[in-house]
Amino acid sequence: MPLNADAHPLVNLAPAEQALLRRVQQLVAEQIGPDAERVAREDVFAWDTFRLLAREGVIATAFPRAWGGSDFSMLARVRIIEELASVCSTAASIVTGTDLSSRPIMAGGSAALKDALLPDLASGARQAAFALTEPGAGSDVARLSCHYRDAPDGGVLVSGRKKFITRASTADVFVAVARREGGPVGAKGLTAFVVPRHAPGVTVSAHIPKLGWNGVPISMVDFDSVAVPADHRLGDEGRGMALAQDTLLRARIGHAAIALGRMRGALQIATQYAQQRQAFGQAVGAHQGIQWMVGSMAATLEANRCLVYATALRFDAAMADPAGPPSGAALASLSSHASIAKMHATDAGMAMVVDCLQLLGGNGYLKAFAMERFLRDAKMNQIGEGTSEIHKSLIGRHVLQQAAALPQHPCLDMNPDLFCSDEAEV
Ligand SMILES: Cc1cc2nc3c(=O)[nH]c(=O)nc-3n(C[C@H](O)[C@H](O)[C@H](O)COP(=O)(O)OP(=O)(O)OC[C@H]3O[C@@H](n4cnc5c(N)ncnc54)[C@H](O)[C@@H]3O)c2cc1C
């Protein structure tokens, strides 16, 4: 049934994953859902939600066991994120945002750096923020201008400005991507570092007011010749873009899961409202025009659910490959599938929230009903971690490359013999 994701044929979770999912469903019903309006209205970092998710082990699901995590499958995490997002984007984005900022440390940090940071990030004792975007470089991130130069002690000095940095005000460390001063321009010149929040030269701005996505504030971050120790570099010099892409691959599946959960929540609210609200002597939902809207939205929801779950399954299968994590064409294909899920679910989610709000009539426009919050939050999913336009380009390029590598379609003749029969009438 589209409104219930349980017992979906694509989902087969391990017992520990299933148990945490059940616990999350309980928290959603009893605490996170009832609290969502307050979290959005206060619009300060949602410490209560963060601490709850940390205490319950939800934050730890993305971390390896060696550093205090539970190392859940992507599919289990998608299900958990979906449940949270069905009531509260803030709660869901606390989970996806933690992955976004911690993953580069897992993937590129030295053993000592991982030992020093990951257990605290997994338990919620500390937080990280991912600082990639700049005022002059968002989609075109290879043009970023934040830079570093060698310091006498063997480390580097980082300078530059980062924009839109989620949870910068509560972060203990930043994962910042920069280029060597005077070094090569473009993606190959980027390197990632862990920058301690309280190092001299780091300034975090006040929260930047925004449309929605409340409870997870964003700030500007300035680095002014910040001394970063040599062992805080993530991976080799020049690996910054590869690390960012590895991180964004996961984050994009997370965004798709948030959109999926919100779609379900919105449709449940709209359909329950339509059954109770009376118009022209019957429930709004008894009118055929509304039933067609609902039928169409339910089909969209289920199609996106299959897409997002299948993408998570592809991810899990690729990561479990005994030959090692995917690279080359296999990685490009996985990334393209993550782009498809992210673009399709977030675009469909935006459209569905608009229609669900319409179903509530004037009440949909009121702050007292959750749909206006869902509407404001939905927009962010089409922008963060690559806009829909960028994903469309990435997918299009990938498919064109694939087509060039395939044998020509048996019905395609590029030089057809175009003859007109003499008998044909013109
Ligand atoms: C609430 C919020 C939280 C965020 N959190 C973080 C964070 O924690 N860390 C971080 O690093 N960043 C973060 N971001 C930044 C986010 O990832 C960027 O905003 C996003 O990647 C888009 O970049 P931009 O805003 O510079 O848009 P631009 O790149 O300036 O794009 C403007 C418009 O042009 C379109 N466009 C650009 N290039 C093309 C093209 N080639 N073809 C077609 N259309 C194109 C875009 O789709 C968009 O519609 C956050 C943003 C928001 C709003």
The ligand as a Gaussian input file, in Angstrom:
#p B3LYP/6-31G(d) Opt

LIG

0 1
 C       19.854000      25.249000       2.996000
 C       21.144000      24.946000       2.291000
 C       22.112000      24.173000       2.916000
 C       23.329000      23.919000       2.277000
 N       24.317000      23.232000       2.953000
 C       25.551000      23.125000       2.403000
 C       26.636000      22.562000       3.153000
 O       26.466000      22.111000       4.295000
 N       27.871000      22.524000       2.592000
 C       28.104000      22.989000       1.328000
 O       29.236000      22.922000       0.881000
 N       27.093000      23.533000       0.581000
 C       25.834000      23.611000       1.093000
 N       24.805000      24.176000       0.372000
 C       25.076000      24.683000      -0.968000
 C       24.396000      23.924000      -2.107000
 O       25.011000      22.682000      -2.294000
 C       24.435000      24.820000      -3.348000
 O       23.543000      25.901000      -3.103000
 C       24.051000      24.108000      -4.617000
 O       25.027000      23.166000      -4.971000
 C       23.851000      25.086000      -5.786000
 O       24.912000      25.956000      -5.915000
 P       24.649000      27.551000      -6.010000
 O       23.721000      27.906000      -4.924000
 O       25.947000      28.239000      -6.067000
 O       23.877000      27.739000      -7.376000
 P       24.515000      28.104000      -8.793000
 O       25.603000      27.133000      -9.103000
 O       24.862000      29.546000      -8.817000
 O       23.293000      27.835000      -9.776000
 C       22.276000      28.817000     -10.026000
 C       21.262000      28.196000     -10.978000
 O       21.905000      27.894000     -12.218000
 C       21.705000      26.522000     -12.519000
 N       22.891000      26.001000     -13.201000
 C       24.183000      26.124000     -12.817000
 N       24.990000      25.513000     -13.702000
 C       24.184000      24.972000     -14.652000
 C       24.405000      24.192000     -15.835000
 N       25.626000      23.817000     -16.199000
 N       23.333000      23.821000     -16.582000
 C       22.078000      24.174000     -16.211000
 N       21.814000      24.907000     -15.095000
 C       22.849000      25.289000     -14.328000
 C       21.482000      25.827000     -11.179000
 O       20.769000      24.606000     -11.327000
 C       20.666000      26.895000     -10.454000
 O       19.318000      26.780000     -10.853000
 C       23.559000      24.413000       0.964000
 C       22.563000      25.148000       0.313000
 C       21.372000      25.413000       0.961000
 C       20.325000      26.239000       0.253000

